[in-house]
Amino acid sequence: MAKGLLVASFDFSTAHEDEFHDWYDTEHLPERQRVPGIMNATRWIGADNPTYTVATYDLESLSVLQSPAYLAVGGANGSPWTKRVTNAATRIMRFTGDQILPGGLVSPDNAQGLLLASMNVDPAAEDEFNEWYNTEHIPFLASVPGVLTARRFKSADPTSERKYLALYNLETVDASRSAAWEKAAHTPWSARINRYFRDLLVIRCTRYHRG
């Protein structure tokens, strides 16, 4: 059961596309797949902007990111290729967090679509925000046809760009554009809570398949 998550997202429009994909596929993901405790590594491409890329990593726990095996390839220990490519691209977001709902689900292997929603929230409304997310928003969206998993994560890093993140693994990205999704996502309670969102980031993706 996955208790932690790492998400990395880039806009690679300023990098060399072929090299960016070669680096990700032949060096970056394989390095991380060899780290004990990283349960899977999946790449996604923006459905609305194809120069956006998202990588998701289910973790046994966030402590994996402090392990010697991860630290040997992460951060300052990245390879020269990693540093060159990531400097050429534009980072959209890096998020690490604990799974707070349902608590231990893993990304399904058959998902071909993904919706990522990440945000901060006005502290004055945070309690109601979490109640809404846990008791209405996630359950409603999880019941939409084509939604395989609906999960919430919370960052424990005080320097994180955003505190909360939700991931929806989908049969296809079209599930997030359906009438059933719109009905589940837009309720009177949602309309009230949305006023308290800060720094909202939503990315719809299709699963990356190397050409």
C-alpha positions in Angstrom: 0.0 0.0 0.0 1.3 3.4 -1.0 1.5 5.9 1.8 3.5 8.6 0.0 3.7 10.4 -3.3 6.2 12.3 -5.4 5.0 14.3 -8.3 7.3 16.3 -10.7 5.9 18.4 -13.5 7.8 20.4 -16.2 7.1 22.5 -19.2 9.7 21.2 -21.7 8.9 23.7 -24.5 12.2 25.4 -23.9 14.2 22.2 -24.0 15.0 19.8 -26.9 12.0 17.5 -27.0 13.8 14.4 -28.2 16.6 14.8 -25.6 14.1 15.5 -22.8 12.2 12.3 -23.5 15.4 10.3 -24.0 16.7 11.5 -20.6 13.5 10.8 -18.8 13.0 7.3 -20.4 16.6 6.0 -20.4 18.1 7.6 -17.3 15.8 9.4 -14.9 12.9 7.0 -14.5 15.1 3.9 -14.5 17.3 5.4 -11.7 14.2 6.0 -9.6 12.6 2.6 -10.3 15.7 1.0 -8.8 15.3 2.8 -5.5 13.8 0.5 -2.8 10.4 1.9 -1.7 9.5 3.6 -5.0 6.6 1.4 -6.0 6.0 2.7 -9.5 6.9 5.5 -11.9 4.6 6.7 -14.5 4.9 9.5 -17.1 2.0 11.7 -18.3 1.7 14.3 -21.1 -0.6 17.3 -20.9 -3.8 16.7 -22.7 -4.4 20.5 -23.2 -0.8 21.5 -23.5 1.4 18.7 -24.9 4.6 20.4 -23.7 3.6 19.8 -20.1 4.8 16.6 -18.5 3.9 15.0 -15.2 5.7 12.1 -13.5 4.0 10.3 -10.6 5.8 8.0 -8.1 3.9 6.0 -5.5 6.1 5.6 -2.4 5.9 3.1 0.5 6.5 6.1 2.7 7.9 9.6 2.4 11.0 8.3 4.2 12.1 6.7 0.9 13.1 10.2 -0.3 15.6 10.4 2.6 17.1 7.0 1.9 20.7 6.6 0.8 19.6 5.0 -2.5 17.4 8.0 -3.4 19.8 10.6 -2.2 22.5 9.0 -4.3 20.6 10.1 -7.5 18.5 13.0 -6.3 19.0 16.7 -5.8 22.6 17.8 -5.9 23.7 14.3 -6.9 21.8 14.4 -10.2 23.9 13.5 -13.2 25.3 16.1 -15.6 22.6 15.1 -18.0 19.9 15.6 -15.4 21.2 19.1 -14.6 21.4 20.1 -18.2 18.0 18.9 -19.2 16.2 20.2 -16.1 17.9 23.6 -16.4 16.6 23.8 -19.9 13.0 23.0 -19.0 10.7 25.0 -16.7 9.6 23.4 -13.5 5.8 23.7 -13.0 5.6 21.9 -9.6 7.3 19.4 -7.4 5.1 17.9 -4.7 5.8 15.3 -2.0 3.1 14.3 0.5 1.3 11.7 2.5 -1.9 10.0 1.2 -4.7 11.2 3.5 -7.6 9.7 1.6 -8.3 6.8 1.1 -5.0 6.2 2.8 -3.1 3.5 0.9 -4.2 3.1 -2.7 -1.7 2.7 -5.5 -2.0 4.0 -9.1 -3.8 1.4 -11.2 -1.8 0.0 -14.1 -4.6 0.4 -16.6 -5.1 4.2 -16.3 -4.7 6.1 -19.5 -5.7 9.5 -18.1 -4.9 11.6 -15.1 -6.2 14.7 -13.6 -4.0 16.5 -11.0 -5.5 19.3 -8.9 -3.2 21.0 -6.4 -3.8 24.1 -4.3 -3.3 26.0 -1.1 -6.4 27.1 0.9 -7.3 30.1 3.1 -6.4 29.0 6.6 -9.7 30.4 7.9 -11.6 27.9 5.8 -9.2 24.9 6.0 -11.3 22.8 8.3 -14.4 23.1 6.1 -12.2 22.6 3.0 -11.0 19.3 4.3 -14.5 18.2 5.4 -15.8 19.1 1.9 -13.0 17.3 0.1 -13.3 14.2 2.3 -17.0 13.8 2.6 -18.3 15.2 -0.7 -15.7 16.0 -3.4 -13.6 12.9 -3.5 -16.5 10.5 -3.0 -18.6 12.2 -5.7 -15.7 12.2 -8.2 -14.7 8.7 -7.4 -18.2 7.5 -8.4 -18.0 9.1 -11.9 -17.8 6.5 -14.7 -14.2 6.2 -15.9 -12.6 7.2 -12.6 -10.4 4.4 -11.4 -9.0 6.0 -8.3 -9.5 9.3 -6.5 -6.8 10.2 -3.9 -5.8 13.1 -1.7 -2.4 14.0 -0.4 -1.0 16.6 2.0 2.5 18.0 2.0 4.5 17.9 5.3 7.1 20.2 3.7 6.7 23.8 4.9 8.5 25.0 1.8 6.2 23.2 -0.6 4.6 25.4 -3.3 1.2 23.9 -2.5 -0.1 22.1 0.6 -2.7 19.8 -1.0 -2.9 17.7 -4.1 -5.6 15.3 -5.5 -4.9 12.7 -8.2 -7.6 11.1 -10.3 -6.5 8.1 -12.3 -8.9 7.7 -15.3 -9.7 5.1 -17.9 -9.2 8.0 -20.3 -8.8 11.8 -19.8 -12.3 12.2 -21.3 -13.8 11.0 -18.0 -12.8 14.4 -16.6 -14.7 16.2 -19.3 -18.0 14.2 -19.0 -21.3 15.5 -17.9 -21.2 13.2 -14.9 -17.9 14.7 -13.8 -19.2 18.2 -14.2 -22.3 17.4 -12.1 -20.1 15.8 -9.4 -17.5 18.6 -9.3 -19.9 21.6 -9.3 -22.2 21.5 -6.3 -23.4 24.4 -4.1 -20.8 23.4 -1.5 -18.1 23.3 -4.1 -19.0 26.8 -5.2 -18.7 28.1 -1.7 -15.4 26.3 -1.0 -13.7 27.3 -4.3 -13.6 30.9 -3.2 -11.0 29.9 -0.6 -8.6 28.2 -3.0 -5.2 29.7 -3.5 -2.5 28.9 -6.2 -4.8 26.4 -7.9 -3.1 24.2 -10.5 -5.1 21.7 -12.6 -3.4 19.6 -15.3 -5.2 17.0 -17.4 -3.0 14.3 -18.9 -2.8 11.3 -21.1 -0.5 8.5 -20.4 2.9 8.9 -22.1 3.9 6.1 -24.5 7.3 6.3 -26.0 7.1 6.6 -29.8 
